[in-house]
C-alpha cells in the first residue's frame, strides 16, 4: 500500500526502499479485470478494501480470477471505470458461467 506515494512528491520512494530491503512487491490486477477511464490510482482505503475482500472471498472460492473480477467490480468507484469495458467483462463472465448472454431479466407489467 505504501507504493501509492510513488506517484506524487516522492516519486519511486516506496519502490526504492522495498528493493533495498528486498521486500516483495506486486500490483493489483486492475487493468486485467476493470478498464479504468483515466489513471488507475486508487485511495489507500480502496486498496485495503480490495485486499481484504479478496482474501475473504478467496478463502471460499477456488477461482482466483473470478475473485479478482468480483472484488474489483464491487470496490473500484464507477466514476473511475470505463463503463463500456466493464459491460464486456460482465458479459464474458456470464457467458463463461453458462448463462444466457447477459440479457437483463424481463419485468412484469405494473398492475393497473
Jmol script that loads the backbone (N, CA, C; Angstrom):
load data "model"
ATOM      1  N   UNK A   1       0.834  -1.188   0.000  1.00  0.00           N
ATOM      2  CA  UNK A   1       0.000   0.000   0.000  1.00  0.00           C
ATOM      3  C   UNK A   1       0.874   1.245   0.000  1.00  0.00           C
ATOM      4  N   UNK A   2       2.075   1.154   0.495  1.00  0.00           N
ATOM      5  CA  UNK A   2       2.965   2.300   0.529  1.00  0.00           C
ATOM      6  C   UNK A   2       3.366   2.800  -0.843  1.00  0.00           C
ATOM      7  N   UNK A   3       3.214   1.971  -1.862  1.00  0.00           N
ATOM      8  CA  UNK A   3       3.580   2.368  -3.209  1.00  0.00           C
ATOM      9  C   UNK A   3       2.748   3.510  -3.750  1.00  0.00           C
ATOM     10  N   UNK A   4       1.653   3.798  -3.098  1.00  0.00           N
ATOM     11  CA  UNK A   4       0.787   4.867  -3.574  1.00  0.00           C
ATOM     12  C   UNK A   4       1.473   6.229  -3.519  1.00  0.00           C
ATOM     13  N   UNK A   5       2.446   6.393  -2.652  1.00  0.00           N
ATOM     14  CA  UNK A   5       3.136   7.673  -2.569  1.00  0.00           C
ATOM     15  C   UNK A   5       4.109   7.862  -3.723  1.00  0.00           C
ATOM     16  N   UNK A   6       4.373   6.819  -4.489  1.00  0.00           N
ATOM     17  CA  UNK A   6       5.341   6.893  -5.584  1.00  0.00           C
ATOM     18  C   UNK A   6       4.910   7.804  -6.724  1.00  0.00           C
ATOM     19  N   UNK A   7       3.672   8.192  -6.802  1.00  0.00           N
ATOM     20  CA  UNK A   7       3.189   8.962  -7.939  1.00  0.00           C
ATOM     21  C   UNK A   7       3.383  10.467  -7.791  1.00  0.00           C
ATOM     22  N   UNK A   8       3.490  10.962  -6.603  1.00  0.00           N
ATOM     23  CA  UNK A   8       3.483  12.406  -6.411  1.00  0.00           C
ATOM     24  C   UNK A   8       4.828  12.953  -5.957  1.00  0.00           C
ATOM     25  N   UNK A   9       4.858  13.471  -4.780  1.00  0.00           N
ATOM     26  CA  UNK A   9       6.025  14.186  -4.276  1.00  0.00           C
ATOM     27  C   UNK A   9       7.280  13.316  -4.186  1.00  0.00           C
ATOM     28  N   UNK A  10       7.123  12.075  -3.756  1.00  0.00           N
ATOM     29  CA  UNK A  10       8.266  11.191  -3.540  1.00  0.00           C
ATOM     30  C   UNK A  10       8.288  10.087  -4.588  1.00  0.00           C
ATOM     31  N   UNK A  11       8.329  10.457  -5.843  1.00  0.00           N
ATOM     32  CA  UNK A  11       8.230   9.508  -6.945  1.00  0.00           C
ATOM     33  C   UNK A  11       9.278   8.394  -6.817  1.00  0.00           C
ATOM     34  N   UNK A  12       8.789   7.151  -6.778  1.00  0.00           N
ATOM     35  CA  UNK A  12       9.665   5.992  -6.725  1.00  0.00           C
ATOM     36  C   UNK A  12      10.214   5.643  -5.360  1.00  0.00           C
ATOM     37  N   UNK A  13       9.866   6.389  -4.326  1.00  0.00           N
ATOM     38  CA  UNK A  13      10.437   6.175  -2.992  1.00  0.00           C
ATOM     39  C   UNK A  13      10.098   4.790  -2.434  1.00  0.00           C
ATOM     40  N   UNK A  14       8.839   4.436  -2.431  1.00  0.00           N
ATOM     41  CA  UNK A  14       8.440   3.140  -1.855  1.00  0.00           C
ATOM     42  C   UNK A  14       9.079   1.986  -2.615  1.00  0.00           C
ATOM     43  N   UNK A  15       9.162   2.081  -3.932  1.00  0.00           N
ATOM     44  CA  UNK A  15       9.777   1.022  -4.734  1.00  0.00           C
ATOM     45  C   UNK A  15      11.265   0.906  -4.418  1.00  0.00           C
ATOM     46  N   UNK A  16      11.947   2.029  -4.276  1.00  0.00           N
ATOM     47  CA  UNK A  16      13.379   2.001  -3.948  1.00  0.00           C
ATOM     48  C   UNK A  16      13.626   1.382  -2.575  1.00  0.00           C
ATOM     49  N   UNK A  17      12.851   1.808  -1.590  1.00  0.00           N
ATOM     50  CA  UNK A  17      13.025   1.286  -0.225  1.00  0.00           C
ATOM     51  C   UNK A  17      12.741  -0.216  -0.204  1.00  0.00           C
ATOM     52  N   UNK A  18      11.692  -0.642  -0.900  1.00  0.00           N
ATOM     53  CA  UNK A  18      11.364  -2.066  -0.954  1.00  0.00           C
ATOM     54  C   UNK A  18      12.491  -2.857  -1.611  1.00  0.00           C
ATOM     55  N   UNK A  19      13.042  -2.340  -2.701  1.00  0.00           N
ATOM     56  CA  UNK A  19      14.137  -3.032  -3.383  1.00  0.00           C
ATOM     57  C   UNK A  19      15.374  -3.113  -2.485  1.00  0.00           C
ATOM     58  N   UNK A  20      15.691  -2.025  -1.795  1.00  0.00           N
ATOM     59  CA  UNK A  20      16.842  -2.016  -0.885  1.00  0.00           C
ATOM     60  C   UNK A  20      16.689  -3.042   0.228  1.00  0.00           C
ATOM     61  N   UNK A  21      15.476  -3.174   0.725  1.00  0.00           N
ATOM     62  CA  UNK A  21      15.215  -4.096   1.845  1.00  0.00           C
ATOM     63  C   UNK A  21      14.767  -5.476   1.387  1.00  0.00           C
ATOM     64  N   UNK A  22      14.773  -5.680   0.069  1.00  0.00           N
ATOM     65  CA  UNK A  22      14.376  -6.959  -0.530  1.00  0.00           C
ATOM     66  C   UNK A  22      12.976  -7.383  -0.120  1.00  0.00           C
ATOM     67  N   UNK A  23      12.092  -6.412  -0.130  1.00  0.00           N
ATOM     68  CA  UNK A  23      10.680  -6.674   0.168  1.00  0.00           C
ATOM     69  C   UNK A  23       9.970  -6.978  -1.149  1.00  0.00           C
ATOM     70  N   UNK A  24       9.232  -8.045  -1.172  1.00  0.00           N
ATOM     71  CA  UNK A  24       8.491  -8.430  -2.376  1.00  0.00           C
ATOM     72  C   UNK A  24       7.373  -7.423  -2.638  1.00  0.00           C
ATOM     73  N   UNK A  25       7.222  -7.015  -3.875  1.00  0.00           N
ATOM     74  CA  UNK A  25       6.176  -6.065  -4.238  1.00  0.00           C
ATOM     75  C   UNK A  25       5.293  -6.670  -5.326  1.00  0.00           C
ATOM     76  N   UNK A  26       4.082  -6.119  -5.476  1.00  0.00           N
ATOM     77  CA  UNK A  26       3.152  -6.588  -6.510  1.00  0.00           C
ATOM     78  C   UNK A  26       2.158  -5.488  -6.821  1.00  0.00           C
ATOM     79  N   UNK A  27       1.525  -5.603  -7.981  1.00  0.00           N
ATOM     80  CA  UNK A  27       0.459  -4.680  -8.375  1.00  0.00           C
ATOM     81  C   UNK A  27      -0.866  -5.416  -8.343  1.00  0.00           C
ATOM     82  N   UNK A  28      -1.905  -4.681  -8.056  1.00  0.00           N
ATOM     83  CA  UNK A  28      -3.237  -5.262  -8.179  1.00  0.00           C
ATOM     84  C   UNK A  28      -3.541  -5.468  -9.659  1.00  0.00           C
ATOM     85  N   UNK A  29      -4.247  -6.522 -10.030  1.00  0.00           N
ATOM     86  CA  UNK A  29      -4.539  -6.772 -11.448  1.00  0.00           C
ATOM     87  C   UNK A  29      -5.734  -5.952 -11.947  1.00  0.00           C
ATOM     88  N   UNK A  30      -5.712  -4.667 -11.681  1.00  0.00           N
ATOM     89  CA  UNK A  30      -6.851  -3.810 -12.017  1.00  0.00           C
ATOM     90  C   UNK A  30      -7.119  -3.811 -13.516  1.00  0.00           C
ATOM     91  N   UNK A  31      -6.099  -3.575 -14.319  1.00  0.00           N
ATOM     92  CA  UNK A  31      -6.278  -3.480 -15.763  1.00  0.00           C
ATOM     93  C   UNK A  31      -6.765  -4.754 -16.417  1.00  0.00           C
ATOM     94  N   UNK A  32      -6.553  -5.872 -15.777  1.00  0.00           N
ATOM     95  CA  UNK A  32      -6.986  -7.157 -16.326  1.00  0.00           C
ATOM     96  C   UNK A  32      -8.490  -7.366 -16.173  1.00  0.00           C
ATOM     97  N   UNK A  33      -9.082  -6.789 -15.137  1.00  0.00           N
ATOM     98  CA  UNK A  33     -10.492  -7.048 -14.833  1.00  0.00           C
ATOM     99  C   UNK A  33     -11.386  -5.822 -14.900  1.00  0.00           C
ATOM    100  N   UNK A  34     -10.803  -4.624 -14.824  1.00  0.00           N
ATOM    101  CA  UNK A  34     -11.585  -3.390 -14.875  1.00  0.00           C
ATOM    102  C   UNK A  34     -10.851  -2.407 -15.766  1.00  0.00           C
ATOM    103  N   UNK A  35     -11.527  -1.868 -16.744  1.00  0.00           N
ATOM    104  CA  UNK A  35     -10.933  -0.840 -17.605  1.00  0.00           C
ATOM    105  C   UNK A  35     -11.164   0.496 -16.934  1.00  0.00           C
ATOM    106  N   UNK A  36     -10.066   1.158 -16.609  1.00  0.00           N
ATOM    107  CA  UNK A  36     -10.158   2.446 -15.947  1.00  0.00           C
ATOM    108  C   UNK A  36     -10.364   3.543 -16.984  1.00  0.00           C
ATOM    109  N   UNK A  37     -11.188   4.530 -16.652  1.00  0.00           N
ATOM    110  CA  UNK A  37     -11.477   5.636 -17.557  1.00  0.00           C
ATOM    111  C   UNK A  37     -10.265   6.551 -17.712  1.00  0.00           C
ATOM    112  N   UNK A  38      -9.526   6.736 -16.655  1.00  0.00           N
ATOM    113  CA  UNK A  38      -8.350   7.617 -16.703  1.00  0.00           C
ATOM    114  C   UNK A  38      -7.184   6.868 -16.059  1.00  0.00           C
ATOM    115  N   UNK A  39      -6.604   7.433 -15.023  1.00  0.00           N
ATOM    116  CA  UNK A  39      -5.491   6.757 -14.363  1.00  0.00           C
ATOM    117  C   UNK A  39      -6.019   5.738 -13.355  1.00  0.00           C
ATOM    118  N   UNK A  40      -5.174   4.778 -13.020  1.00  0.00           N
ATOM    119  CA  UNK A  40      -5.607   3.697 -12.136  1.00  0.00           C
ATOM    120  C   UNK A  40      -5.200   3.922 -10.690  1.00  0.00           C
ATOM    121  N   UNK A  41      -5.046   5.171 -10.292  1.00  0.00           N
ATOM    122  CA  UNK A  41      -4.687   5.479  -8.913  1.00  0.00           C
ATOM    123  C   UNK A  41      -5.941   5.390  -8.047  1.00  0.00           C
ATOM    124  N   UNK A  42      -5.840   4.613  -6.978  1.00  0.00           N
ATOM    125  CA  UNK A  42      -6.939   4.465  -6.024  1.00  0.00           C
ATOM    126  C   UNK A  42      -6.494   4.981  -4.663  1.00  0.00           C
ATOM    127  N   UNK A  43      -7.451   5.282  -3.812  1.00  0.00           N
ATOM    128  CA  UNK A  43      -7.119   5.709  -2.458  1.00  0.00           C
ATOM    129  C   UNK A  43      -6.603   4.517  -1.662  1.00  0.00           C
ATOM    130  N   UNK A  44      -5.901   4.806  -0.577  1.00  0.00           N
ATOM    131  CA  UNK A  44      -5.426   3.746   0.309  1.00  0.00           C
ATOM    132  C   UNK A  44      -6.618   2.943   0.825  1.00  0.00           C
ATOM    133  N   UNK A  45      -7.709   3.626   1.147  1.00  0.00           N
ATOM    134  CA  UNK A  45      -8.901   2.927   1.635  1.00  0.00           C
ATOM    135  C   UNK A  45      -9.398   1.904   0.622  1.00  0.00           C
ATOM    136  N   UNK A  46      -9.442   2.284  -0.671  1.00  0.00           N
ATOM    137  CA  UNK A  46      -9.894   1.351  -1.705  1.00  0.00           C
ATOM    138  C   UNK A  46      -8.954   0.162  -1.828  1.00  0.00           C
ATOM    139  N   UNK A  47      -7.658   0.409  -1.782  1.00  0.00           N
ATOM    140  CA  UNK A  47      -6.684  -0.673  -1.915  1.00  0.00           C
ATOM    141  C   UNK A  47      -6.825  -1.659  -0.758  1.00  0.00           C
ATOM    142  N   UNK A  48      -6.928  -1.157   0.446  1.00  0.00           N
ATOM    143  CA  UNK A  48      -7.080  -2.037   1.615  1.00  0.00           C
ATOM    144  C   UNK A  48      -8.390  -2.807   1.520  1.00  0.00           C
ATOM    145  N   UNK A  49      -9.462  -2.146   1.120  1.00  0.00           N
ATOM    146  CA  UNK A  49     -10.760  -2.827   0.979  1.00  0.00           C
ATOM    147  C   UNK A  49     -10.680  -3.929  -0.078  1.00  0.00           C
ATOM    148  N   UNK A  50     -10.014  -3.660  -1.186  1.00  0.00           N
ATOM    149  CA  UNK A  50      -9.843  -4.673  -2.234  1.00  0.00           C
ATOM    150  C   UNK A  50      -9.099  -5.883  -1.678  1.00  0.00           C
ATOM    151  N   UNK A  51      -8.000  -5.641  -0.984  1.00  0.00           N
ATOM    152  CA  UNK A  51      -7.209  -6.743  -0.440  1.00  0.00           C
ATOM    153  C   UNK A  51      -7.991  -7.567   0.580  1.00  0.00           C
ATOM    154  N   UNK A  52      -8.695  -6.890   1.481  1.00  0.00           N
ATOM    155  CA  UNK A  52      -9.465  -7.609   2.498  1.00  0.00           C
ATOM    156  C   UNK A  52     -10.599  -8.433   1.884  1.00  0.00           C
ATOM    157  N   UNK A  53     -11.313  -7.840   0.929  1.00  0.00           N
ATOM    158  CA  UNK A  53     -12.409  -8.571   0.288  1.00  0.00           C
ATOM    159  C   UNK A  53     -11.881  -9.738  -0.536  1.00  0.00           C
ATOM    160  N   UNK A  54     -10.739  -9.545  -1.190  1.00  0.00           N
ATOM    161  CA  UNK A  54     -10.162 -10.636  -1.969  1.00  0.00           C
ATOM    162  C   UNK A  54      -9.785 -11.799  -1.050  1.00  0.00           C
ATOM    163  N   UNK A  55      -9.124 -11.506   0.042  1.00  0.00           N
ATOM    164  CA  UNK A  55      -8.722 -12.564   0.986  1.00  0.00           C
ATOM    165  C   UNK A  55      -9.947 -13.310   1.500  1.00  0.00           C
ATOM    166  N   UNK A  56     -10.987 -12.571   1.853  1.00  0.00           N
ATOM    167  CA  UNK A  56     -12.210 -13.203   2.354  1.00  0.00           C
ATOM    168  C   UNK A  56     -12.861 -14.081   1.287  1.00  0.00           C
ATOM    169  N   UNK A  57     -13.026 -13.545   0.090  1.00  0.00           N
ATOM    170  CA  UNK A  57     -13.678 -14.297  -0.985  1.00  0.00           C
ATOM    171  C   UNK A  57     -12.825 -15.474  -1.426  1.00  0.00           C
ATOM    172  N   UNK A  58     -11.526 -15.288  -1.493  1.00  0.00           N
ATOM    173  CA  UNK A  58     -10.613 -16.354  -1.934  1.00  0.00           C
ATOM    174  C   UNK A  58     -10.631 -17.540  -0.988  1.00  0.00           C
ATOM    175  N   UNK A  59     -10.912 -17.292   0.286  1.00  0.00           N
ATOM    176  CA  UNK A  59     -10.978 -18.396   1.252  1.00  0.00           C
ATOM    177  C   UNK A  59     -12.177 -19.303   0.989  1.00  0.00           C
ATOM    178  N   UNK A  60     -13.166 -18.780   0.231  1.00  0.00           N
ATOM    179  CA  UNK A  60     -14.376 -19.564  -0.064  1.00  0.00           C
ATOM    180  C   UNK A  60     -14.484 -19.968  -1.527  1.00  0.00           C
ATOM    181  N   UNK A  61     -13.681 -19.390  -2.395  1.00  0.00           N
ATOM    182  CA  UNK A  61     -13.793 -19.579  -3.839  1.00  0.00           C
ATOM    183  C   UNK A  61     -12.472 -20.088  -4.403  1.00  0.00           C
ATOM    184  N   UNK A  62     -12.528 -21.092  -5.264  1.00  0.00           N
ATOM    185  CA  UNK A  62     -11.308 -21.688  -5.814  1.00  0.00           C
ATOM    186  C   UNK A  62     -10.710 -20.868  -6.952  1.00  0.00           C
ATOM    187  N   UNK A  63     -11.515 -20.158  -7.699  1.00  0.00           N
ATOM    188  CA  UNK A  63     -11.051 -19.446  -8.894  1.00  0.00           C
ATOM    189  C   UNK A  63     -10.588 -18.035  -8.548  1.00  0.00           C
ATOM    190  N   UNK A  64      -9.272 -17.822  -8.549  1.00  0.00           N
ATOM    191  CA  UNK A  64      -8.709 -16.513  -8.187  1.00  0.00           C
ATOM    192  C   UNK A  64      -9.156 -15.428  -9.157  1.00  0.00           C
ATOM    193  N   UNK A  65      -9.222 -15.741 -10.450  1.00  0.00           N
ATOM    194  CA  UNK A  65      -9.635 -14.742 -11.444  1.00  0.00           C
ATOM    195  C   UNK A  65     -11.056 -14.258 -11.165  1.00  0.00           C
ATOM    196  N   UNK A  66     -11.941 -15.171 -10.826  1.00  0.00           N
ATOM    197  CA  UNK A  66     -13.325 -14.792 -10.508  1.00  0.00           C
ATOM    198  C   UNK A  66     -13.362 -13.910  -9.266  1.00  0.00           C
ATOM    199  N   UNK A  67     -12.505 -14.204  -8.302  1.00  0.00           N
ATOM    200  CA  UNK A  67     -12.447 -13.396  -7.080  1.00  0.00           C
ATOM    201  C   UNK A  67     -11.988 -11.977  -7.394  1.00  0.00           C
ATOM    202  N   UNK A  68     -10.906 -11.845  -8.160  1.00  0.00           N
ATOM    203  CA  UNK A  68     -10.416 -10.509  -8.512  1.00  0.00           C
ATOM    204  C   UNK A  68     -11.489  -9.727  -9.247  1.00  0.00           C
ATOM    205  N   UNK A  69     -12.123 -10.378 -10.228  1.00  0.00           N
ATOM    206  CA  UNK A  69     -13.143  -9.700 -11.022  1.00  0.00           C
ATOM    207  C   UNK A  69     -14.270  -9.187 -10.127  1.00  0.00           C
ATOM    208  N   UNK A  70     -14.779 -10.051  -9.264  1.00  0.00           N
ATOM    209  CA  UNK A  70     -15.894  -9.677  -8.384  1.00  0.00           C
ATOM    210  C   UNK A  70     -15.509  -8.550  -7.427  1.00  0.00           C
ATOM    211  N   UNK A  71     -14.363  -8.666  -6.806  1.00  0.00           N
ATOM    212  CA  UNK A  71     -13.918  -7.675  -5.822  1.00  0.00           C
ATOM    213  C   UNK A  71     -13.659  -6.325  -6.493  1.00  0.00           C
ATOM    214  N   UNK A  72     -12.946  -6.335  -7.603  1.00  0.00           N
ATOM    215  CA  UNK A  72     -12.633  -5.072  -8.270  1.00  0.00           C
ATOM    216  C   UNK A  72     -13.892  -4.394  -8.805  1.00  0.00           C
ATOM    217  N   UNK A  73     -14.826  -5.174  -9.333  1.00  0.00           N
ATOM    218  CA  UNK A  73     -16.088  -4.597  -9.809  1.00  0.00           C
ATOM    219  C   UNK A  73     -16.852  -3.969  -8.641  1.00  0.00           C
ATOM    220  N   UNK A  74     -16.765  -4.576  -7.472  1.00  0.00           N
ATOM    221  CA  UNK A  74     -17.512  -4.085  -6.311  1.00  0.00           C
ATOM    222  C   UNK A  74     -16.859  -2.854  -5.672  1.00  0.00           C
ATOM    223  N   UNK A  75     -15.543  -2.763  -5.687  1.00  0.00           N
ATOM    224  CA  UNK A  75     -14.854  -1.734  -4.912  1.00  0.00           C
ATOM    225  C   UNK A  75     -14.432  -0.514  -5.743  1.00  0.00           C
ATOM    226  N   UNK A  76     -13.956  -0.730  -6.959  1.00  0.00           N
ATOM    227  CA  UNK A  76     -13.483   0.408  -7.763  1.00  0.00           C
ATOM    228  C   UNK A  76     -14.678   1.314  -8.061  1.00  0.00           C
ATOM    229  N   UNK A  77     -14.580   2.596  -7.711  1.00  0.00           N
ATOM    230  CA  UNK A  77     -15.709   3.513  -7.920  1.00  0.00           C
ATOM    231  C   UNK A  77     -16.102   3.618  -9.395  1.00  0.00           C
ATOM    232  N   UNK A  78     -17.404   3.698  -9.642  1.00  0.00           N
ATOM    233  CA  UNK A  78     -17.904   3.787 -11.013  1.00  0.00           C
ATOM    234  C   UNK A  78     -17.311   4.974 -11.761  1.00  0.00           C
ATOM    235  N   UNK A  79     -17.106   6.078 -11.077  1.00  0.00           N
ATOM    236  CA  UNK A  79     -16.601   7.272 -11.754  1.00  0.00           C
ATOM    237  C   UNK A  79     -15.209   7.045 -12.332  1.00  0.00           C
ATOM    238  N   UNK A  80     -14.484   6.038 -11.838  1.00  0.00           N
ATOM    239  CA  UNK A  80     -13.134   5.761 -12.311  1.00  0.00           C
ATOM    240  C   UNK A  80     -13.099   4.705 -13.408  1.00  0.00           C
ATOM    241  N   UNK A  81     -14.266   4.067 -13.692  1.00  0.00           N
ATOM    242  CA  UNK A  81     -14.298   2.967 -14.649  1.00  0.00           C
ATOM    243  C   UNK A  81     -14.784   3.408 -16.023  1.00  0.00           C
ATOM    244  N   UNK A  82     -14.303   2.701 -17.038  1.00  0.00           N
ATOM    245  CA  UNK A  82     -14.797   2.856 -18.403  1.00  0.00           C
ATOM    246  C   UNK A  82     -15.958   1.877 -18.528  1.00  0.00           C
ATOM    247  N   UNK A  83     -17.177   2.376 -18.524  1.00  0.00           N
ATOM    248  CA  UNK A  83     -18.376   1.533 -18.462  1.00  0.00           C
ATOM    249  C   UNK A  83     -18.496   0.554 -19.628  1.00  0.00           C
ATOM    250  N   UNK A  84     -18.060   0.919 -20.828  1.00  0.00           N
ATOM    251  CA  UNK A  84     -18.175   0.020 -21.977  1.00  0.00           C
ATOM    252  C   UNK A  84     -17.329  -1.234 -21.756  1.00  0.00           C
ATOM    253  N   UNK A  85     -16.125  -1.084 -21.244  1.00  0.00           N
ATOM    254  CA  UNK A  85     -15.241  -2.216 -20.987  1.00  0.00           C
ATOM    255  C   UNK A  85     -15.802  -3.066 -19.848  1.00  0.00           C
ATOM    256  N   UNK A  86     -16.346  -2.418 -18.807  1.00  0.00           N
ATOM    257  CA  UNK A  86     -16.937  -3.156 -17.698  1.00  0.00           C
ATOM    258  C   UNK A  86     -18.081  -4.033 -18.178  1.00  0.00           C
ATOM    259  N   UNK A  87     -18.907  -3.511 -19.080  1.00  0.00           N
ATOM    260  CA  UNK A  87     -20.035  -4.293 -19.588  1.00  0.00           C
ATOM    261  C   UNK A  87     -19.531  -5.526 -20.327  1.00  0.00           C
ATOM    262  N   UNK A  88     -18.488  -5.372 -21.138  1.00  0.00           N
ATOM    263  CA  UNK A  88     -17.976  -6.522 -21.884  1.00  0.00           C
ATOM    264  C   UNK A  88     -17.375  -7.560 -20.941  1.00  0.00           C
ATOM    265  N   UNK A  89     -16.745  -7.126 -19.850  1.00  0.00           N
ATOM    266  CA  UNK A  89     -16.209  -8.072 -18.871  1.00  0.00           C
ATOM    267  C   UNK A  89     -17.332  -8.827 -18.167  1.00  0.00           C
ATOM    268  N   UNK A  90     -18.422  -8.122 -17.829  1.00  0.00           N
ATOM    269  CA  UNK A  90     -19.569  -8.786 -17.204  1.00  0.00           C
ATOM    270  C   UNK A  90     -20.194  -9.788 -18.159  1.00  0.00           C
ATOM    271  N   UNK A  91     -20.272  -9.428 -19.436  1.00  0.00           N
ATOM    272  CA  UNK A  91     -20.838 -10.317 -20.443  1.00  0.00           C
ATOM    273  C   UNK A  91     -19.984 -11.574 -20.571  1.00  0.00           C
ATOM    274  N   UNK A  92     -18.668 -11.428 -20.591  1.00  0.00           N
ATOM    275  CA  UNK A  92     -17.775 -12.581 -20.651  1.00  0.00           C
ATOM    276  C   UNK A  92     -17.983 -13.486 -19.445  1.00  0.00           C
ATOM    277  N   UNK A  93     -18.156 -12.888 -18.276  1.00  0.00           N
ATOM    278  CA  UNK A  93     -18.349 -13.673 -17.055  1.00  0.00           C
ATOM    279  C   UNK A  93     -19.633 -14.484 -17.130  1.00  0.00           C
ATOM    280  N   UNK A  94     -20.719 -13.858 -17.559  1.00  0.00           N
ATOM    281  CA  UNK A  94     -21.991 -14.581 -17.622  1.00  0.00           C
ATOM    282  C   UNK A  94     -21.942 -15.681 -18.672  1.00  0.00           C
ATOM    283  N   UNK A  95     -21.271 -15.434 -19.787  1.00  0.00           N
ATOM    284  CA  UNK A  95     -21.149 -16.462 -20.806  1.00  0.00           C
ATOM    285  C   UNK A  95     -20.301 -17.623 -20.298  1.00  0.00           C
ATOM    286  N   UNK A  96     -19.253 -17.321 -19.564  1.00  0.00           N
ATOM    287  CA  UNK A  96     -18.389 -18.362 -19.012  1.00  0.00           C
ATOM    288  C   UNK A  96     -19.130 -19.215 -17.995  1.00  0.00           C
ATOM    289  N   UNK A  97     -20.091 -18.622 -17.306  1.00  0.00           N
ATOM    290  CA  UNK A  97     -20.860 -19.360 -16.312  1.00  0.00           C
ATOM    291  C   UNK A  97     -22.025 -20.118 -16.943  1.00  0.00           C
ATOM    292  N   UNK A  98     -22.152 -20.023 -18.271  1.00  0.00           N
ATOM    293  CA  UNK A  98     -23.191 -20.776 -18.956  1.00  0.00           C
ATOM    294  C   UNK A  98     -24.557 -20.127 -18.927  1.00  0.00           C
ATOM    295  N   UNK A  99     -24.594 -18.851 -18.610  1.00  0.00           N
ATOM    296  CA  UNK A  99     -25.868 -18.149 -18.591  1.00  0.00           C
ATOM    297  C   UNK A  99     -26.189 -17.630 -19.974  1.00  0.00           C
ATOM    298  N   UNK A 100     -27.393 -17.153 -20.152  1.00  0.00           N
ATOM    299  CA  UNK A 100     -27.832 -16.541 -21.393  1.00  0.00           C
ATOM    300  C   UNK A 100     -27.132 -15.212 -21.558  1.00  0.00           C
ATOM    301  N   UNK A 101     -26.292 -15.036 -22.541  1.00  0.00           N
ATOM    302  CA  UNK A 101     -25.539 -13.866 -22.939  1.00  0.00           C
ATOM    303  C   UNK A 101     -25.714 -12.557 -22.203  1.00  0.00           C
ATOM    304  N   UNK A 102     -26.174 -12.545 -20.975  1.00  0.00           N
ATOM    305  CA  UNK A 102     -26.233 -11.323 -20.206  1.00  0.00           C
ATOM    306  C   UNK A 102     -27.471 -10.480 -20.423  1.00  0.00           C
ATOM    307  N   UNK A 103     -28.519 -11.037 -21.037  1.00  0.00           N
ATOM    308  CA  UNK A 103     -29.744 -10.270 -21.221  1.00  0.00           C
ATOM    309  C   UNK A 103     -30.368  -9.948 -19.872  1.00  0.00           C
ATOM    310  N   UNK A 104     -30.861  -8.722 -19.691  1.00  0.00           N
ATOM    311  CA  UNK A 104     -31.466  -8.377 -18.419  1.00  0.00           C
ATOM    312  C   UNK A 104     -32.786  -9.115 -18.236  1.00  0.00           C
ATOM    313  N   UNK A 105     -33.180  -9.406 -17.002  1.00  0.00           N
ATOM    314  CA  UNK A 105     -34.447 -10.091 -16.780  1.00  0.00           C
ATOM    315  C   UNK A 105     -35.617  -9.210 -17.221  1.00  0.00           C
ATOM    316  N   UNK A 106     -36.657  -9.852 -17.723  1.00  0.00           N
ATOM    317  CA  UNK A 106     -37.839  -9.136 -18.170  1.00  0.00           C
ATOM    318  C   UNK A 106     -38.688  -8.748 -16.969  1.00  0.00           C
ATOM    319  N   UNK A 107     -39.215  -7.516 -17.001  1.00  0.00           N
ATOM    320  CA  UNK A 107     -40.070  -7.035 -15.908  1.00  0.00           C
ATOM    321  C   UNK A 107     -41.517  -7.369 -16.233  1.00  0.00           C
ATOM    322  N   UNK A 108     -42.251  -7.657 -15.182  1.00  0.00           N
ATOM    323  CA  UNK A 108     -43.679  -7.880 -15.364  1.00  0.00           C
ATOM    324  C   UNK A 108     -44.364  -6.530 -15.446  1.00  0.00           C
ATOM    325  N   UNK A 109     -45.466  -6.424 -16.253  1.00  0.00           N
ATOM    326  CA  UNK A 109     -46.163  -5.147 -16.340  1.00  0.00           C
ATOM    327  C   UNK A 109     -46.736  -4.747 -14.975  1.00  0.00           C
ATOM    328  N   UNK A 110     -46.741  -3.448 -14.727  1.00  0.00           N
ATOM    329  CA  UNK A 110     -47.287  -2.936 -13.469  1.00  0.00           C
ATOM    330  C   UNK A 110     -48.807  -3.111 -13.460  1.00  0.00           C
ATOM    331  N   UNK A 111     -49.378  -3.466 -12.302  1.00  0.00           N
ATOM    332  CA  UNK A 111     -50.850  -3.603 -12.232  1.00  0.00           C
ATOM    333  C   UNK A 111     -51.531  -2.258 -12.423  1.00  0.00           C
ATOM    334  N   UNK A 112     -52.713  -2.292 -13.010  1.00  0.00           N
ATOM    335  CA  UNK A 112     -53.467  -1.037 -13.258  1.00  0.00           C
ATOM    336  C   UNK A 112     -54.171  -0.551 -12.040  1.00  0.00           C
TER     337      UNK A 112
END
end "model"
wireframe off; spacefill off
backbone 0.3
color backbone group
